[in-house]
């Protein structure tokens, strides 16, 4: 066999034999998705507004593009949607919407969740200055994009053992109506959800931790954070314990129901929080890209391992 044919045969063999790895997360995709969600055209994705609904439909269309199964509502014809309408009586203002995409695992008995909230504060005509739109680029456009990009990466790899639910909640800014509805109507019993990672405000680095690092709320409460860090996740303990962030996001209602649920963040207490100045121009896209990429393989490991995280003694949350 001549040399060119040997090389060609070897290339084909390696292509067939090589494992299917997750697609790396690219900065250009993060820029495109966050650029839309946090644009002025989206009018701040106010809780219970039509713009929150548009954000939900957009995220659902991305999930569909990535090949996820829809986990939302079913219409009268039996067609399943990615968007889940939260009934008016449970919403704090208007109707609100969740988005649910499903990467079906080979073992239906266990699941993990990756979640964020898609809403923000909308428009406030009484805000000082000419800008009245609360774009919410960091809070929580960055988290919604993290969920979308992890969905893209994880769905491009081998089918996991555990099912993965990718969920973006509506109306977190209005007492968590979306997450409360999801918890009261879970797609599987909550005992089957072995872990939830909520993503909130990770578009800018926190100077209180090492460069390129994210932190996990309640890191000391369970063995999940340390195990993910062992697998290569750029995760450390929350450097702001006085802020009680563990109790201030959509992970907490799940944690109260027994799910090992934490929030991933890099919020360094910047002064743009809940202000009109939280816009795309402030996002550190290279940091966001690197740090989210550090989570892909650890989450793959979690989705395929037998490891079931637990609360440490005396650390399970209570009201």
Secondary structure, 3 states (H helix, E strand, C coil): CCHHHHHHHHHHHHHHHCCCCCCCCCHHHHHHHHHHHCCHHHHHHECCCHHHHHHHHHHHHHHHHCCCEECCCECCCCCECCEEEECHHHCCCCCEEEEEEEECCCEEEEEEEEEEECCECEECCCCCCCCCEECCHHHHHHHHHHHHHHHHHHHCCCCCCEEEEEEEECCHHHCCHHHHHHHHCCCCCHHHEEEEEEECCCCCCCCCCCCCCEEECCCCCECHHHHHHHCCCCEEECCCHHHCHHHCCCHHHHHHCCCCEEEEECCCCCCCCCCCCCCHHHCCHHHHHHHHHHHHHHHHHHHHCCCCCCECCCCCCCC
